[in-house]
Amino acid sequence: MMYLIALILFAGFLIIPAFAQEELKNPSLIIDTLEIPAKDFNVVLRDAPIIPLNDVHSVSWQVTIDNNLLYSHPDGNAVLRFYDQESDDEFIEVGMGSQPDLKFWVAVQTPKEGYIVVHRDLDRGWYPQAKSIVSYTDRAGLTVNNGARIVVTNLDIGTFAIDSYSVYGLEGSTDMPSVNSGTMIVEFLSGDPSKNVFALFPFYIAAGIGVIVGVLFITKKRS
């Protein structure tokens, strides 16, 4: 019996890595990467175009913001908005200010509540050497990490699927440019865990081995 169990375990170890590779090829996994140049932020909100993404990011998504912008003056801002697929009136806003203050804010707008700032930090709110992360699941809501700590935790914003974005940085059309040079790299990653048929395969292997061992044990005991 021990030789048979060892053989089953060995076969499982051979099969699981192959399926682990398939898991990495989750058909629901979507990645979009943007490199937003400095000039795009030197506009006022009303003139900022809403740009559609290649894909819709829903169910469970994460946005990683790598801010490598060089600001023009201490009061400069760079603001990024993500829009819900259902309506441009529903969005998530992340604002990142210039050094030395590095102010940081997060706001959301929903049809029910309107525009609400859910987090604001006027001093050392974000960290140029780190990446800020905005994440969401349809069960846990919205969470935001400023690169050093979580500043928004499991905020209920209902169903939110990102399909477009916009950027701006000026409050008025006569303002001096907010940003001189550099880029902001934004990566969108999303997926639906329920569509990954291989995610539970190792558990099936373990359960199958348990059943076989149990049957062999009972058979041996009866004999």
C-alpha positions in Angstrom: 0.0 0.0 0.0 2.8 2.5 0.9 4.4 2.0 -2.6 1.0 2.8 -4.2 0.6 5.9 -2.1 4.1 7.1 -3.0 3.4 6.5 -6.6 0.2 8.6 -6.5 2.0 11.4 -4.6 4.8 11.4 -7.2 2.3 11.6 -10.0 0.5 14.5 -8.3 3.8 16.4 -8.0 4.4 15.9 -11.7 0.9 17.1 -12.7 0.5 20.0 -10.3 3.4 22.2 -11.8 1.9 21.8 -15.3 -1.5 23.0 -14.0 0.2 25.8 -12.0 1.6 27.1 -15.3 -1.9 27.0 -16.7 -3.1 28.9 -13.7 -0.8 31.8 -14.6 -2.5 31.8 -18.0 -5.8 32.6 -16.4 -8.1 33.6 -19.3 -9.8 36.2 -17.2 -6.5 38.0 -16.3 -6.3 41.4 -18.0 -3.3 43.8 -17.9 -3.2 47.4 -19.3 -0.1 49.6 -18.9 -0.1 53.3 -19.6 2.8 55.7 -19.7 1.3 59.2 -19.3 3.6 62.1 -20.3 4.0 65.3 -18.2 2.2 67.5 -20.8 -1.1 65.6 -20.3 -1.4 66.9 -16.8 -1.1 70.6 -17.7 -4.8 71.0 -18.5 -7.8 72.0 -16.5 -10.4 69.4 -15.6 -13.0 70.6 -18.1 -10.5 70.2 -20.9 -9.2 66.8 -19.9 -10.3 64.1 -22.3 -11.8 60.9 -21.0 -9.7 58.1 -22.6 -11.1 54.6 -23.0 -8.9 51.7 -21.9 -8.3 48.6 -24.2 -10.3 46.5 -21.7 -12.8 46.7 -18.9 -11.4 45.9 -15.5 -14.1 44.5 -13.2 -14.9 42.1 -10.4 -11.4 42.3 -8.8 -8.8 44.8 -10.0 -5.7 46.6 -8.9 -4.2 49.9 -10.2 -0.5 50.6 -9.5 0.7 54.2 -9.8 4.4 54.9 -10.3 4.7 58.7 -10.3 8.0 59.8 -11.9 6.8 63.3 -12.7 8.9 66.4 -12.1 6.7 69.2 -10.9 7.1 72.8 -12.0 6.4 74.4 -8.6 5.5 73.5 -5.0 1.8 73.9 -5.5 1.7 71.7 -8.6 -0.7 68.7 -8.8 -1.2 65.6 -10.9 -4.7 64.1 -10.7 -5.8 60.8 -12.1 -9.4 59.7 -12.4 -10.8 56.2 -13.2 -14.3 56.1 -14.5 -17.0 53.4 -14.0 -18.2 51.6 -17.1 -21.8 52.5 -16.4 -21.4 56.2 -16.2 -18.7 58.9 -16.4 -20.4 60.6 -13.4 -19.1 57.8 -11.2 -15.3 57.8 -10.7 -12.4 57.4 -8.3 -9.9 60.2 -8.1 -6.3 60.1 -6.9 -4.4 63.4 -6.5 -0.6 63.7 -5.9 1.0 67.0 -5.1 4.5 68.3 -5.6 7.5 68.2 -3.3 8.2 69.1 -0.6 4.7 68.6 0.8 3.7 65.6 -1.4 0.1 66.0 -0.6 -2.2 63.1 -1.4 -5.9 62.7 -1.6 -8.5 60.1 -2.7 -12.0 61.0 -3.6 -14.9 59.1 -5.0 -18.1 60.2 -6.8 -21.2 58.0 -6.8 -24.7 58.8 -8.0 -26.0 58.5 -4.4 -23.4 60.4 -2.4 -21.9 62.8 -5.0 -18.3 63.9 -4.7 -16.6 62.9 -1.4 -13.0 63.2 -0.4 -12.4 60.0 1.6 -8.7 60.6 2.4 -6.6 63.8 2.4 -3.0 64.1 3.7 -1.3 67.5 3.2 2.2 66.5 4.2 4.1 63.4 3.1 1.0 61.8 1.7 2.8 59.8 -0.9 6.4 58.6 -1.5 8.3 59.1 -4.8 10.4 56.1 -4.2 7.4 53.8 -3.8 4.3 52.9 -5.8 0.8 53.8 -4.8 -1.8 51.0 -5.2 -5.6 51.3 -5.6 -7.4 48.0 -5.3 -11.0 46.8 -5.4 -13.1 43.7 -5.2 -16.8 43.4 -5.5 -17.0 41.9 -2.1 -14.4 43.9 -0.1 -14.7 47.3 -1.7 -12.0 49.9 -2.3 -8.6 49.9 -0.6 -5.8 52.5 -1.2 -2.1 52.2 -0.2 0.0 55.4 -0.5 3.3 53.5 -0.9 3.9 53.2 2.9 0.6 52.4 4.5 -3.1 51.7 3.8 -5.0 55.0 3.9 -8.4 53.7 2.7 -9.7 50.3 3.8 -12.6 48.3 2.3 -14.7 51.3 1.3 -18.0 50.3 -0.1 -18.5 52.0 -3.4 -20.9 49.4 -4.9 -20.1 47.8 -8.2 -17.2 49.5 -10.1 -15.7 48.4 -13.4 -13.0 50.7 -14.9 -13.3 51.3 -18.6 -11.6 54.8 -19.0 -9.5 57.4 -17.3 -8.5 61.1 -17.4 -5.7 63.2 -16.0 -5.4 66.9 -15.2 -3.4 69.2 -13.0 -4.5 72.8 -13.4 -7.3 74.6 -11.5 -7.5 77.5 -14.0 -6.6 77.9 -17.6 -4.2 80.8 -16.8 -2.3 78.7 -14.2 1.4 78.0 -14.8 2.1 74.4 -15.8 2.0 71.9 -12.9 4.5 69.5 -14.4 7.8 70.0 -16.2 8.8 66.5 -17.4 8.7 62.9 -16.5 6.0 60.3 -16.8 3.4 58.6 -14.6 3.2 54.8 -15.3 -0.1 53.3 -14.5 -0.8 49.5 -14.6 -4.3 48.1 -14.5 -4.5 44.4 -13.5 -7.8 42.6 -13.1 -9.3 39.1 -13.1 -12.3 37.0 -12.1 -11.1 34.1 -9.8 -14.3 32.1 -10.6 -13.1 31.7 -14.2 -9.9 30.0 -13.3 -10.8 26.3 -13.5 -7.4 25.2 -12.4 -7.2 27.2 -9.2 -8.6 24.4 -7.1 -6.8 21.5 -8.9 -4.2 20.9 -6.1 -7.1 20.5 -3.7 -8.7 17.9 -6.0 -5.4 16.0 -6.1 -5.2 16.0 -2.3 -8.8 15.0 -1.9 -8.4 12.1 -4.4 -5.3 10.9 -2.6 -7.2 11.0 0.7 -10.0 8.9 -0.8 -7.6 6.3 -2.2 -5.7 6.0 1.1 -9.0 5.6 3.0 -10.2 2.8 0.6 -6.9 1.0 0.8 -6.9 1.3 4.6 -10.4 -0.2 4.9 -9.6 -2.9 2.4 -6.4 -3.9 4.3 -8.3 -3.9 7.6 -11.0 -6.2 6.3 -8.5 -8.6 4.8 
